Amino acid sequence: MNKRIENRFKNLKAEGRSGLVTFTMMGDPDIETSYKILQGLPAAGADIIEIGAPFSDPMADGPIIQEAGHRALKAGITLHKIIELVKRFRAEDQETPIILMGYYNPIYIYGVDLFIKDALEAGLDGLIVVDLPSEEDEELCIPAIRSGLDFIRLIAPTTNCERMSRVLSSSSGFVYYISITGITGTKGASYKSISNAVRVVFDHTPLPIAVGFGIKTKQQAIEIARMADAVVVGSALIQKISDSLGADGAATSTTANAVHSLVRNFSTGIRECEPRSIS
């Protein structure tokens, strides 16, 4: 059974630093450019890669990521094609963990058992399914974990301790703490409130904790890295893609490099800051 996520966090702990989790949407702004971005993320400093599977009704996504999803769907990306891109990536990189973030409907249509089989064979390591609550664990979570595919849970500021215990009882890989109430890529986060919340989550699970939503600058990433096992950056990278597009909305020669440059910026800050202060 593959343990890329577990091993990556062990290595980060040995290095005494927080990790960088990067999010990009597969198929945005086109399939080949999205793969070029994916391919270059480890060298740019991404410790864990989170890839998005676009959905026509992305309820948890802010405007920036919604637009990325629309571009990806227009480009013809599908869940089957995303699996093929993961397989292609794995032919070059056997170490970097890859997590798929998306919605349940495309997986249901694909067929849960077939999806899990194909995902594992391609080299996918984990899932974040934003619209599948713990009450529906038998639909996907339990079969995925039993097969060796980590199922990563989102914990929000509004999650009370009773529900947190229930949700985390069927989690694996790491915990994704949402630093704000609302949708992705909107308002910033209060470091004090995040620090207090992360301490509570640590009391409920031995799993590593990654913090995301609303992290747009290197300094914000550094502050989060001081209190969590990993920092998740997504909307800032998607915005870089959007800003790099030509007048016709197509990728330019600068698109992939713009994303990789920003990842290097975040990674440098995280790697240079003092070790995480919460354990």
Secondary structure by P-SEA (a helix, b strand, c coil): cccaaaaaaaaaaaacbbbbbbbbbcccccaaaaaaaaaacccccccbbbbbbbccccccccaaaaaaaaaaaaacccaaaaaaaaaaaaaccccbbbbbbbbaaaaaaacaaaaaaaaaaaccccccccccccccccccaaaaaaacbbbbbbbcccccaaaaaaaacccccbbbbcccccccccccccaaaaaaaaaaaaaccccbbbbbcccccaaaaaaaaaccccccccaaaaaaaaaacccccccccaaaaaaaaaaaaaaaaaaaccccccc
